[in-house]
Amino acid sequence: MREHLVVVDLQHVFGDPASEWFTPRFAEVVPRIAALVDAYSPRVTFTRFVAPSVPVGAWRPYYERFPWALQPATAPIYQLVEPFIGRSTLDCPAFGKWGAQLATRLAGDDMVLCGVSTDCCVISTALPAADAGVRVRVVADACAGANDETHSQALAVMALYAPLIEVVES
């Protein structure tokens, strides 16, 4: 079976130490992800978390807590970091990126998943994809979490879904 690499949210908002959403090991995973991108090209999809124009439901109190994040998708905080600037992205105003658009891009391929944050957007993408019948391989050392503990916990939870989800190293 062919594989398609999905790179979750390598954006300034998660890579900038001044951001409230900074992911501490972000810079460590970028070179590993770049090597994966080279290996899987052209079967690569980059995702971006972007704010909705108008938050609804439970997102309203979320953005009341983080009002600075209510910026358009064109804002610098939501842009991909080097060396991925200018890549086409699948944008989503939710943590999980699995849905019809990503399913169409995979076109039946297995998913290889990496990016940030392991304990939020990565796990929120992996679980519904596996539920949809997609074989998911999460590249542990090409993911970074809010901290080492929650990163490890998220990987452990995803490993419980074997054989639908497999946690691997690059």
C-alpha atoms as one frame of an Amber mdcrd trajectory, in Angstrom:
protein
   0.000   0.000   0.000   1.202   3.500  -0.798   1.710   6.035   1.955   0.961
   9.745   2.129   2.759  12.029   4.593   0.587  14.459   6.553   2.538  17.243
   8.275   0.415  18.814  10.996   0.626  22.524  11.778   4.294  23.524  11.389
   3.372  27.153  11.890   4.935  30.150  13.609   2.192  30.166  16.265   3.577
  26.846  17.569   7.260  27.434  16.788   7.755  30.940  18.177   8.944  30.931
  21.818   6.993  34.161  22.402   3.675  32.497  21.497   1.304  31.210  24.190
   0.989  28.082  22.039   4.744  27.474  21.741   5.715  23.808  21.452   9.104
  23.441  23.210  10.643  20.739  20.971   9.328  22.294  17.747  12.778  23.186
  16.359  14.057  19.651  17.061  11.448  18.002  14.844  11.746  20.348  11.841
  14.871  18.645  10.343  13.304  15.175  10.792  10.120  16.357   9.135  12.106
  17.933   6.277  13.753  14.553   5.652  10.326  12.860   5.655   8.981  15.468
   3.223  11.881  14.740   0.861  11.273  10.986   1.155   7.495  11.159   0.548
   7.352  13.956  -2.022   5.067  14.505  -3.893   2.631  12.587  -1.623   2.756
  15.218   1.153   0.026  17.362   2.690   0.747  20.230   5.058  -2.065  21.299
   7.374  -2.605  24.579   9.164  -4.703  25.360  12.196  -6.454  28.658  11.467
  -8.966  30.645  13.473 -12.569  30.734  12.290 -13.938  34.084  11.175 -16.682
  33.702  13.799 -16.237  31.143  16.590 -19.296  29.029  17.365 -20.262  26.630
  20.124 -17.458  25.601  22.489 -14.987  27.554  20.338 -16.467  30.830  21.701
 -15.048  30.417  25.225 -11.860  28.987  23.724 -11.242  32.209  21.794 -12.325
  34.294  24.786  -9.320  32.705  26.501  -7.064  33.244  23.452  -8.454  36.401
  21.759  -5.044  37.192  20.209  -5.487  34.066  18.026  -8.547  35.444  16.217
  -6.516  36.521  13.230  -7.065  35.797   9.540  -5.374  32.805   7.897  -3.037
  35.287   6.175  -1.619  36.483   9.526   2.091  35.807  10.073   1.406  33.564
  13.107  -0.483  31.081  10.906   2.177  30.785   8.189   4.376  27.715   7.788
   7.943  27.944   9.074  11.185  27.486   7.130  11.894  25.360   5.130   8.222
  24.857   4.257   7.203  28.432   3.380   5.104  28.591   0.241   3.846  24.999
   0.407   0.197  24.396  -0.347  -1.830  23.753   2.814  -5.069  22.204   3.942
  -6.470  24.750   6.400  -8.852  23.838   9.193 -10.329  25.802  12.124 -10.265
  22.675  14.317  -7.627  20.605  16.086  -8.261  17.463  14.049  -7.520  17.660
  10.342  -9.255  14.422   9.289 -12.238  15.002   7.021 -13.367  14.825   3.415
 -10.586  17.094   2.138  -7.781  15.067   3.702  -9.433  11.782   2.707  -9.530
  13.011  -0.898  -5.848  13.932  -0.796  -4.928  10.494   0.566  -6.991   8.795
  -2.176  -6.887   5.471  -0.353  -3.224   5.689   0.703  -2.091   4.910   4.243
  -1.277   7.980   6.360   2.132   8.751   7.841   1.585  11.466  10.433   3.995
  13.959  12.022   3.968  17.502  13.374   2.623  19.410  16.357   1.255  19.131
  18.797   1.239  15.410  19.543  -1.191  15.886  22.424  -3.659  18.029  20.493
  -3.756  18.278  16.695  -1.806  15.083  15.901  -3.910  12.807  18.106  -7.083
  14.619  16.994  -6.179  13.773  13.394  -4.991  10.202  13.966  -8.010   8.851
  15.870 -10.801   9.804  13.432  -8.661   8.737  10.451  -8.181   5.310  12.056
 -11.915   5.141  12.789 -12.501   5.797   9.093 -10.356   2.755   8.264  -7.125
   4.503   7.340  -3.907   2.810   8.461  -1.996   5.501  10.381   1.698   5.485
  11.250   2.637   8.237  13.719   6.331   9.152  13.546   7.045   9.746  17.240
  10.391  11.515  16.863   8.919  13.812  14.196   6.184  15.006  16.570   6.384
  17.440  19.481   3.910  18.040  22.270   3.102  20.799  24.715   5.648  19.098
  26.978   7.506  15.776  27.095   5.005  14.146  29.456   1.877  14.876  27.431
   3.740  14.019  24.202   4.547  10.563  25.628   1.015  10.137  26.960  -0.520
  10.960  23.578   1.792   8.481  21.839   0.811   5.825  24.397  -2.890   6.444
  23.793  -2.455   6.233  20.015  -0.455   2.997  20.397  -3.516   1.475  22.094
  -5.271   1.622  18.713  -2.916  -0.907  17.080  -3.062  -2.234  14.456  -5.043
   0.752  13.124  -2.424   3.166  14.466   1.246   2.276  14.714   3.745   4.508
  16.548   7.140   4.406  14.824  10.463   6.275  14.732  11.794   8.076  11.643
